[in-house]
Amino acid sequence: MRTTIKDIANYLNVSTTTVSRALNDKQDISNQMRQKVLEVAKLLDYKPNTIAISLRKKTTKKLIGVVMPSVNHYFFSTILRGITTSTYGDDYMIIIGESNQDVQREKEIINQFDDHYVAGVIIVPTRNKGSKDNVEMIRQRQSPLILIDRTFEDYNGSYIQHDDFKGAYDATSHLIRRGKREIAMLKGGQDCSLSQSRFEGFRTALKDNNLVHNPARVISCTNANKDEGYAAAKTLFSNGTKPDAIFCITDQLAAGALRYAQEHDISVPKQLALVGYSNSEISQSVTPKLTTVSQNGFEMGRLAKEFLVEMCHHPEVIRQKVFSSELIQRESS
């Protein structure tokens, strides 16, 4: 629990008014008492309530802390836009921290939010399993919390997700309906829960259509960017597997695989069909345009802010929402 002015007052057996005036360097407090208060404040790790200070200055906005792996990533930026748009004109404002998929940086951001007495936290956890400890730290502080996009096994708190299993299942089934049988997948790392959900959707679609899952056709891509997509496609066409379709867990991976195909005279979609994920801007800027699975990041962000405000007023409330997937068919498949 956070140390309060009352804790310092009880420790010194003085009034909270005395402590408050000492901390605020009022002239009617002796230097000896001021020094005692400052020493005990340091001993008890007291941190000033910046929200209370702002309220005394008649600043009524409440802070919501938002943690994103990247503010430049298309999907995460749409979530952020949904949050910020929904806060316009109300009693809340947001402060944003960018974790860059770094667990320690994520922890530091959360602690900084705590220093600012945020009303609650909205977080897209990093894909590293260590994020679970950071999320648990927020929960132990009894701060309203919403997870977006990624969650953890047996997590019973509030979250908003996309149905990644069904999104991958539908994408793979689409390729099968197009007559593709040698289907590869470019997935994320083992620590990424949503990547695993998409992998299970891919594998289940193969099984339901009596197709054999070939582990050699599944390549893990840590950063899931265009360069990894290019390298993974090169591996697939160099190791003898030669797929006739690739399902990629990001549009960036699909764009990288497309570049490899074009540089090596592999016709898309005739010889190689491609499906990405997220319906990002790159999915429509490449030629041919990418078939992809759409994620409604804006609505996820808007709803996250709505849920969090409700939890600020009713801490016992748990809100969970899973958005359905939508396959957008374009020229690449």
N, C-alpha and C positions, 0 to 999 in steps of 0.2 A: 504493500500500500504506500501511496505517496505521503511524504511528510508534510504536515500542515503547520500554519502559524500556531494553532492550538497545541500541537505536539511540543513545539519549542517552549510555549508558555508553561505547559505542565512540567516540563523538564526543569525549568528555572523557578517554578512556583511564583510566576508573575502573571499579570493579565495579558490577554491577547492584544489589547490596545497598546500596551507597552512594547510588546514584540513588534507589532506592525509599525509603530512610530520609529523604533530603532532601525528596522530594516529600511525604512524610507528616509532615514537620516534627518529626522525632525530635531529642531534645536532644543526642545524641552526635555530631551533624554540625555542623561550624563554620558560622557565618553566611556566610563567604566561599564555601564549597563549596555551601551551599544556594542562594546567589544565582546561582552559575554554572549549577547544574542548572536552576533556574527559567528562566534566560535561554535556555539551549539548548532546553529544553522548548517555550518560546514560538517560538523560531526554527524548530524542526522540526515545529511544529503538533501537539504531543503532546496527546492527550486520554486521560484515565484510563479504564480498563476497568471500567465500573460493574458488569458481571457478575462479574468477578473479585473486586471489593470485596464484593459481596453474598455470594459463596461463602465468603469469609473470615469473614463474619458468620453463616455457616451458613444462608443463604437459598438454597435449592437450585433454585428455579423458574427455568426458562429463558424468555426473552422471545421472543415472536413479534410482529412488527410487522404491523398490518393497516391498509391505506389504503382508504377508501371515499369515493366522491363525495358521499354523503349517508347519514347513519345513520337518517334519518327516512323515506327512500324505501322503499316496501314490499319490493321485490325485494332491495335491498341489505341491508335489515334482516334478511330471512330468511337471507341468506348469513351475516351476522354472527352470528345466533343459532346457525347450524349450527357455526360455528367455536368460539364460546364454550362451547356445550354439550359439544363433544367434548374440550375442554381441562379440564373439571371433574374434579378428582381425580387428574390426572396430573402430570408434571414440568414442564409448560409453563403459562405465563400470557400473556395478550395485552395489547398496548398499541395503542390505536386512534387513527388520524388521519383527519380529515375534510377532503378536498380542495376540496369545493364546486365541482368541475369547473374548478378553477384550477390551471394547470400549475405556476406558480411556488410556490404553496402546497404542491402535491404534492411538489415538489423539496425544500422546506424540511422537510416531514414525514419524507421519506426520510433526509435528513441528520441529523435528530434521532434517528431510529432507529439510525443508524450510531453516533452518540455513545453510545448505550445498549448497543451491542454485541448487537443482537438476533440470535437464532439463525437467523432467516430472515424473509422478507417475503411476505405475501399481499396482492395489490393488485388492485383494480378500477380500471384506468387511466381518466383523464378522457377525454372524447370528443374532446379536442383532439389533433392529431397530435404536438404537442410532448411528450406523455407518452412517446413512443417513446424520446426522449433520457433521460428519467428512469429508464425501465426498463433501458436500456443501462447507466446509471450503477450501478445495483444489480448488474448482471451483472459489470461490470468489477471490482467489489469482491468478487467470488466468493462472494456471499451466496446461500444457497438461496432460490429465488424461484418463486412460483406466480402466474400471471395468471388472473383469473376474469372471465368474461363477455366482455371485450374483449381482442383481441390485435392483432397487426400482420402485414401481409403478409410471408411468408417467415420468420415467427418460429419458431425451432426449439427453444425452451425448453419448460418445463413450463407447462401451462395447463389450465383447465377451462372449457368453453363449453357453451352451449345451441345446438342446431341451428336457428339463426335462419332459414336459407334454407327448410328444410322447414316450420318453424312458419308462416311467411308463405305458403308454397305451399299448405299445407293449409287455412289460413284463407280464402285467395282461392278455392280450389277449392270450399270449402263454400258460399260466396256464389254461385258459378256454379251449383252443384247446386240452389240455392234459386231459380233462374231469373233471377238478377240478371245484367245485361249491361253496364250503365254504371257500372262500379266505379271508385271513386276511392281514393286512398291518402294518408294523412297520415304522412309520414316524418320522420326526424331530419335533422340537418345533414350536409353532404358529408363532414365530417371523422370522422363516426362510422361505424366499420367494421360494427358490428352492424346499424345502420340500412341500410347499403348491402346487406348480406346479405338483410335482409328485403325490401328493394326488388327485388332480383334474384329472390327467391322469388315475389313478387307478379307481376312482369313475366313470368316463365316460366310461371306458372299461366295467365295470360291467353293467352299464345302457344300453350300446349298445348291450349287449348280454342277455338282459332281466333278469339280476341277481339283487337281492335286496342288497343294501348296508346296512350292519349291523354295526352301530357305535361301538358296543361292540367288534368288531374284528379289530378295529383300535387303536393302542397304540402309544402314543407320547414318543419318546426317546430323551432326551436332548442332550446327547453326542454321540449317535448313535454308540456305541462301542460294543465289544463282550459281556461284562458283562450285558449291557442293553438288548442285543438280547436274552441272556439266560433267564433273568428275565421276559422279555415280553412273551417269549414262555411258560414259566411256568404259567404266568397269564392266557394266552389263553387256556391252557389245564386244568386249575384249575377252571375257571369260567363257565364251561359248554359249551363254544362255540366250542371247539375242531375243528379247521380248518383242511382242507385237503391240504391247500397250504398257504404259507406266502410270500408276496412280501415285501422286505426290501429295504430301501433307501440307505443302504451301505452294502458292502460285510462283514464288521465287524459284523453288526447286524445279517446277515444271518449265519455267522460262529458261533455266539453265540447261535442262535436258533438250528443250526445243532447239537451243543454239547448237548443241552438239549434233543433233540430227541434221540440221540445215548445213552445217559445215562438212558433214560426211555423206551428203546426198541421200539421206534417209527421208522418204516422203512421209509427211504428216498431213492427214491421219492414215493414209493408205497403208503404209508399211509400219507405222508406229503411231498409235493414238495416245494422247496425253490428257490427263485430268489433274487440275490443281485444286487448291483449297483456300477459300477466304473471299474470292471475288474482289481482289485488290485491283488497284489501277493498272498494274502491269498485265493483268489478265486480258485487258482490252487494248493495250498499247502494242503488243507483239502481233506478228503475222505468221500463221493464222492465230486468231483470237482463241484464248484458252477456255475450254469447258472447265467449270469450277463449281465448288460448293459454296454457297453464299452464307455468311454469318452476319447477323444483324447487330453489329457492335454498338451502333448509336442507341438502339432501343435497350440493349443490355445495360449500357451506361446510365441511361435515363431512369430505368427501373431500379438500378442499384442505389442511386441517390434517393429515390422515393422510399425504398425499403429502409435505408439507413436513417432517414428522418423519422420514420415510424418507430424504429428501434430506439432512437434517442428519447422518445416520449414513453415508449413501452419496452423496457430492456428485456422483458421476458419473452418477447416475440421472436420467433424464428421464421424466416422467409426463404423459400427455395423455389427456383424457377429454372426449368430446362427448355431452351428454345429449340424448336424443330429445325431440321436442315432443309435446304432447297438446292437442288441440282440445276445449274444454269448451263444449258447445252449450247456450245459454240463450235467453231470450225475445227478445233484440234482433235475432235473425236468423231 
